[in-house]
Amino acid sequence: MSIEIRKVTSNAELKAFITFPEKLYGDNPNWVPAPVFDDLNTLRKDKNPAFEFCEAEYWTAWKDGTMVGRIAGIINHRYIEKWGNKYARFGWIDFIENFEVASALVKTVEAWALEKGMDGVHGPLGFTDLDREGMLVEGFNEQATFATIYNFPYYPEFMERLGYKKDIDWIEFQVQTPEAIPEKVLRVNEILAKRSGVRIYEWKNKKELVAKFADDIFELIDEAYADLYGTTPLSRKQVEVYIKQYLGFVDPRFTKVLVDQNEKLVGFGITVPNLSDALYKCKGRLFPLGWFWLLRALKKPSKIDMLLVAVKKEYLARGVVAILMTALNKSAIENGIKVSETNPELETNYQVHGLWKDYPKRQHKRRRVYLRLLKD
């Protein structure tokens, strides 16, 4: 039978779209599902504030009466306004090892993009830079994190056969926790703190962090990430959503805030316990036992994920990011953390790569955004 492409039009179809990867990766412990409720909130037009400036459609592929693939098509109008590229995005792309299925899905997005007047298609990307993005091209035998995509090796092979070429790569590191903070590092940090007038703010609970710093954190994200690939400014409604999403389960042990003498935000590092095993066990569902695995992982982790790091531009040259890294390492040592996952860093972001230069590490994953121009 031929491949049938169906547009997602109901909540039941959307849930089937979201949970399709279980069929592909259910027996692969390197795959880490996004929490189902998180994907629902992201993909539903009445839940995600990005739809104020984005439009999207979702499709599933069927063969012999069985779902065999999925894809989302997204147009972010703020991206087009900021970067000047009339590109549609594809995301949430998964398919069985069948080139015809992959081709049917991708060509559906391309046709939609052309109808919308777009000049090209790139991805995998989400609605914003804070969604999962980038197709895995190296590190297929490494476990993903809850913030990253996992896919099989045939995905990039099929994309290249479809005429897609590399637009940008992210790389990821696994960083070993040192046994102790060297005295030399502590002395340098003390000098940096005195010269710059900054210190680590010791916050005690999420309520305090949100009340005092939440808005400033996301304002700094906009500022610090403004020149990075594909980023767009966040709306007020998006900030409110991301405060709940990113600060909802932060831990004083692993999220550090850097302030000046007036207790104004200078920088931060949001690091969270690694939830990969817990999410795999519960397949991204909180019920009936998902809460148990997640709470267990949050309470006593052996690995942490570095989600977001940012420092005000005027302080970067003063080296104060080293104070953040030392504070995070100190907490990691005290809490028995063995390794940290850096999560994706643009291959051209040498400033961030330099954060790990003094620590044992390995670059273990690489992920890619592909681009195909539809018009000459």
C-alpha positions as CSV (number, residue, x, y, z in Angstrom):
1,M,0.0,0.0,0.0
2,S,1.1,3.6,-0.6
3,I,2.1,6.0,2.2
4,E,-0.7,8.1,3.5
5,I,-0.1,11.5,5.1
6,R,-2.7,12.7,7.5
7,K,-2.9,16.2,9.1
8,V,-3.4,16.2,12.9
9,T,-6.7,17.9,13.6
10,S,-7.9,16.6,17.0
11,N,-6.5,16.3,20.5
12,A,-6.5,12.5,20.2
13,E,-4.5,12.6,17.0
14,L,-2.1,15.1,18.7
15,K,-1.5,12.7,21.6
16,A,-0.8,9.9,19.1
17,F,1.6,12.2,17.3
18,I,3.4,13.0,20.6
19,T,3.7,9.3,21.7
20,F,4.7,7.9,18.4
21,P,8.4,7.7,19.2
22,E,7.7,5.0,21.8
23,K,7.1,2.6,18.9
24,L,10.6,3.4,17.5
25,Y,12.7,3.8,20.6
26,G,10.8,2.0,23.4
27,D,13.6,-0.6,23.8
28,N,16.5,1.9,23.4
29,P,17.7,3.3,26.7
30,N,19.6,6.1,24.9
31,W,16.3,7.6,23.9
32,V,14.8,10.0,26.5
33,P,11.1,11.0,25.9
34,A,10.0,14.5,26.5
35,P,7.3,14.6,29.2
36,V,4.0,14.1,27.5
37,F,2.4,17.1,29.2
38,D,5.3,19.3,28.1
39,D,4.9,18.4,24.5
40,L,1.1,18.9,24.7
41,N,1.6,22.4,26.1
42,T,4.2,23.2,23.4
43,L,2.2,21.9,20.5
44,R,-1.3,23.1,21.4
45,K,-2.2,26.5,20.0
46,D,-4.2,27.4,23.0
47,K,-1.3,26.7,25.4
48,N,1.9,27.9,23.8
49,P,2.3,31.7,23.7
50,A,4.7,31.3,20.7
51,F,1.6,31.0,18.5
52,E,1.4,34.8,18.9
53,F,4.1,35.0,16.2
54,C,4.3,31.4,14.9
55,E,2.0,29.2,12.8
56,A,2.3,25.4,12.6
57,E,0.8,22.2,11.3
58,Y,1.4,18.6,12.2
59,W,1.2,15.5,10.1
60,T,1.5,11.7,10.6
61,A,2.5,9.1,8.0
62,W,0.6,5.8,7.7
63,K,1.4,2.6,5.9
64,D,-0.8,-0.6,5.9
65,G,-3.0,1.0,8.6
66,T,-0.1,1.7,11.0
67,M,1.5,5.0,11.9
68,V,5.1,5.0,10.7
69,G,6.2,8.6,11.0
70,R,5.4,12.2,12.1
71,I,6.6,15.7,11.4
72,A,5.7,19.3,12.4
73,G,6.0,22.3,10.1
74,I,6.5,25.7,11.8
75,I,6.9,29.3,10.6
76,N,8.3,31.7,13.2
77,H,7.6,35.2,11.9
78,R,9.9,36.8,14.5
79,Y,12.8,34.7,13.2
80,I,12.1,35.9,9.6
81,E,11.9,39.5,10.8
82,K,15.1,39.3,12.8
83,W,17.3,37.2,10.5
84,G,15.8,38.0,7.1
85,N,15.5,34.4,6.0
86,K,12.1,33.3,4.8
87,Y,12.5,29.7,6.1
88,A,9.9,27.4,7.5
89,R,11.1,24.9,10.1
90,F,10.5,21.2,10.5
91,G,10.5,19.6,14.0
92,W,9.2,16.6,15.9
93,I,10.4,14.5,13.1
94,D,10.5,10.7,13.5
95,F,10.1,7.8,11.0
96,I,10.7,4.1,10.5
97,E,13.7,3.1,8.5
98,N,12.0,3.6,5.2
99,F,13.2,6.4,2.8
100,E,9.8,6.7,1.2
101,V,8.2,7.5,4.5
102,A,10.8,10.1,5.4
103,S,10.5,11.6,1.9
104,A,6.7,11.8,2.1
105,L,6.8,13.6,5.5
106,V,9.5,16.1,4.5
107,K,8.0,16.9,1.1
108,T,4.7,17.6,2.9
109,V,6.4,20.3,4.9
110,E,8.1,21.6,1.8
111,A,4.8,21.9,-0.1
112,W,3.2,23.7,2.9
113,A,6.2,26.1,3.1
114,L,6.0,26.9,-0.6
115,E,2.3,27.7,-0.1
116,K,3.2,30.1,2.6
117,G,5.7,31.9,0.4
118,M,8.8,30.5,2.1
119,D,12.2,30.2,0.4
120,G,13.6,27.3,2.4
121,V,13.1,24.7,5.1
122,H,15.5,24.1,8.0
123,G,15.4,21.9,11.1
124,P,14.9,20.1,13.3
125,L,13.9,23.2,15.2
126,G,11.1,24.1,17.6
127,F,9.1,27.2,18.0
128,T,12.0,28.9,19.9
129,D,15.6,28.3,20.8
130,L,14.5,26.9,24.1
131,D,12.7,23.9,22.5
132,R,14.5,20.7,21.6
133,E,16.5,21.2,18.4
134,G,19.2,19.6,16.2
135,M,19.4,16.1,14.7
136,L,21.9,13.8,16.2
137,V,24.7,13.0,13.8
138,E,27.3,11.7,16.3
139,G,26.9,9.9,19.6
140,F,24.2,7.4,18.8
141,N,25.4,5.1,21.5
142,E,25.2,7.9,24.1
143,Q,22.2,8.5,26.3
144,A,20.3,11.7,25.5
145,T,19.1,14.2,28.1
146,F,15.6,15.4,28.6
147,A,16.4,18.7,26.8
148,T,17.8,17.0,23.6
149,I,16.6,14.9,20.7
150,Y,17.6,11.3,20.1
151,N,17.4,9.7,16.6
152,F,18.8,6.7,14.8
153,P,21.8,7.0,12.4
154,Y,19.6,6.6,9.3
155,Y,17.9,10.0,10.0
156,P,20.8,12.2,8.8
157,E,21.5,9.8,5.9
158,F,17.9,10.2,4.6
159,M,18.0,14.0,5.1
160,E,21.1,14.2,2.9
161,R,19.5,12.0,0.3
162,L,16.6,14.5,0.3
163,G,18.9,17.3,-0.6
164,Y,19.4,18.8,2.9
165,K,22.8,20.2,3.9
166,K,24.4,21.3,7.1
167,D,23.5,24.8,8.3
168,I,25.0,24.7,11.8
169,D,26.1,22.1,14.4
170,W,26.0,21.9,18.1
171,I,28.4,19.9,20.2
172,E,28.0,18.4,23.6
173,F,30.5,17.5,26.3
174,Q,30.5,15.2,29.3
175,V,32.6,16.9,32.0
176,Q,34.1,15.0,34.9
177,T,33.7,16.4,38.4
178,P,37.1,17.1,40.0
179,E,38.0,15.5,43.3
180,A,38.6,18.9,44.8
181,I,38.8,22.5,43.8
182,P,42.5,23.4,43.4
183,E,43.8,26.1,45.8
184,K,45.0,28.1,42.8
185,V,41.4,28.3,41.4
186,L,40.1,29.4,44.8
187,R,42.7,32.2,45.0
188,V,41.9,33.4,41.5
189,N,38.2,33.4,42.2
190,E,38.8,35.5,45.3
191,I,40.8,38.0,43.3
192,L,38.1,38.1,40.6
193,A,35.3,38.6,43.1
194,K,37.1,41.5,44.8
195,R,38.0,43.2,41.5
196,S,34.5,42.9,40.0
197,G,32.4,43.2,43.1
198,V,30.4,40.1,42.5
199,R,29.4,37.1,44.6
200,I,27.3,34.0,44.6
201,Y,23.8,34.7,46.0
202,E,22.8,32.0,48.4
203,W,19.1,31.4,47.7
204,K,17.1,28.9,49.7
205,N,13.9,28.0,47.8
206,K,12.3,28.3,44.4
207,K,9.8,30.9,45.6
208,E,12.7,33.2,46.6
209,L,14.5,32.6,43.4
210,V,11.5,33.3,41.2
211,A,10.4,36.4,43.1
212,K,13.9,38.0,43.1
213,F,15.5,36.9,39.9
214,A,13.1,35.2,37.4
215,D,12.3,38.1,35.2
216,D,16.0,39.2,35.2
217,I,17.1,35.7,34.3
218,F,15.0,35.6,31.1
219,E,15.9,39.2,30.2
220,L,19.6,38.2,30.4
221,I,18.9,35.1,28.3
222,D,17.5,37.4,25.6
223,E,20.6,39.7,25.9
224,A,23.2,37.0,26.1
225,Y,21.8,34.7,23.4
226,A,20.7,37.4,21.0
227,D,23.4,36.6,18.4
228,L,23.1,32.9,18.5
229,Y,21.7,30.8,15.7
230,G,18.0,31.1,15.2
231,T,17.2,32.9,18.5
232,T,14.3,35.3,18.7
233,P,13.3,37.7,21.6
234,L,10.9,36.2,24.2
235,S,7.4,37.7,24.8
236,R,6.1,38.4,28.2
237,K,3.8,35.4,28.0
238,Q,6.6,33.2,26.9
239,V,8.7,34.3,29.9
240,E,5.8,33.4,32.2
241,V,5.7,29.9,30.7
242,Y,9.5,29.4,30.8
243,I,9.6,30.5,34.4
244,K,7.4,27.6,35.3
245,Q,9.2,25.2,32.9
246,Y,12.8,26.0,33.8
247,L,12.6,27.3,37.3
248,G,9.8,24.9,38.5
249,F,12.3,22.2,39.7
250,V,15.6,24.1,40.2
251,D,17.6,23.1,43.2
252,P,19.8,25.5,45.3
253,R,22.6,22.9,45.2
254,F,22.9,23.1,41.4
255,T,21.5,26.4,40.2
256,K,23.8,29.3,41.0
257,V,23.1,33.1,40.8
258,L,25.8,35.7,40.5
259,V,25.0,39.2,41.8
260,D,26.8,42.6,42.1
261,Q,27.2,44.7,45.2
262,N,23.5,45.8,44.9
263,E,22.3,42.3,44.5
264,K,21.5,42.8,40.9
265,L,21.8,39.8,38.6
266,V,25.1,39.5,36.8
267,G,24.9,35.9,35.7
268,F,23.5,32.5,36.4
269,G,24.0,28.8,35.7
270,I,20.8,26.6,35.7
271,T,21.9,23.1,36.3
272,V,19.5,20.3,37.2
273,P,19.7,16.6,38.2
274,N,19.8,14.4,35.2
275,L,16.3,12.9,34.6
276,S,17.2,10.6,31.6
277,D,16.8,7.2,33.3
278,A,13.6,8.4,35.1
279,L,12.0,9.7,32.0
280,Y,12.9,6.5,30.0
281,K,11.4,4.3,32.7
282,C,8.1,6.2,32.8
283,K,8.1,6.9,29.0
284,G,7.5,10.6,29.8
285,R,4.3,10.0,31.7
286,L,3.8,11.3,35.3
287,F,1.2,8.7,36.1
288,P,0.9,6.2,37.6
289,L,4.6,5.8,38.6
290,G,6.3,8.6,36.8
291,W,6.3,10.9,39.8
292,F,8.1,8.2,41.8
293,W,11.0,7.9,39.4
294,L,11.3,11.7,38.8
295,L,11.3,12.6,42.5
296,R,13.9,9.9,43.2
297,A,16.2,11.3,40.4
298,L,15.8,14.8,41.7
299,K,16.6,13.9,45.3
300,K,19.8,12.0,44.9
301,P,21.4,12.4,41.4
302,S,24.8,11.1,40.3
303,K,24.8,13.2,37.2
304,I,23.6,16.8,36.4
305,D,22.6,18.6,33.2
306,M,23.8,22.1,32.5
307,L,20.8,23.7,30.9
308,L,21.5,27.5,30.6
309,V,24.5,29.6,31.5
310,A,24.6,33.4,30.9
311,V,26.7,36.3,32.1
312,K,26.2,40.0,31.3
313,K,28.4,41.1,28.5
314,E,30.2,43.8,30.5
315,Y,31.3,41.2,33.1
316,L,32.4,38.5,30.6
317,A,35.8,40.1,30.1
318,R,36.3,40.2,33.8
319,G,36.3,36.4,34.0
320,V,33.5,36.2,36.5
321,V,32.0,33.1,34.8
322,A,34.8,31.2,36.5
323,I,33.2,32.0,39.8
324,L,29.9,30.4,38.6
325,M,31.8,27.3,37.4
326,T,33.6,26.9,40.7
327,A,30.4,27.3,42.7
328,L,28.8,24.6,40.6
329,N,31.8,22.3,40.9
330,K,31.9,22.8,44.6
331,S,28.2,21.7,44.9
332,A,28.8,18.8,42.6
333,I,31.7,17.5,44.8
334,E,29.7,18.0,48.0
335,N,26.7,16.1,46.5
336,G,28.5,13.2,45.0
337,I,28.0,14.2,41.3
338,K,30.3,12.2,39.1
339,V,29.7,13.9,35.7
340,S,27.9,16.8,34.1
341,E,26.2,16.9,30.7
342,T,26.7,20.3,29.0
343,N,23.8,20.0,26.6
344,P,24.1,21.5,23.1
345,E,26.6,24.3,22.5
346,L,27.0,25.9,19.0
347,E,30.2,24.6,17.4
348,T,31.2,28.3,16.9
349,N,30.6,29.3,20.5
350,Y,34.2,29.1,21.6
351,Q,33.6,31.2,24.6
352,V,31.4,28.6,26.1
353,H,33.7,25.7,25.1
354,G,36.4,27.4,27.1
355,L,34.4,27.0,30.3
356,W,35.5,23.3,30.3
357,K,39.2,23.7,29.3
358,D,40.5,23.0,32.8
359,Y,38.3,19.9,33.4
360,P,38.6,16.3,32.2
361,K,36.0,16.0,29.5
362,R,35.0,14.3,26.3
363,Q,33.0,15.7,23.3
364,H,30.6,12.8,22.9
365,K,27.7,14.1,20.8
366,R,27.1,16.4,17.8
367,R,23.7,17.5,16.4
368,R,22.8,19.4,13.3
369,V,20.3,21.7,11.7
370,Y,19.8,20.9,8.1
371,L,18.7,23.4,5.4
372,R,17.3,23.0,1.9
373,L,16.5,26.0,-0.2
374,L,13.2,25.7,-2.2
375,K,13.8,28.6,-4.5
376,D,16.9,29.5,-6.5
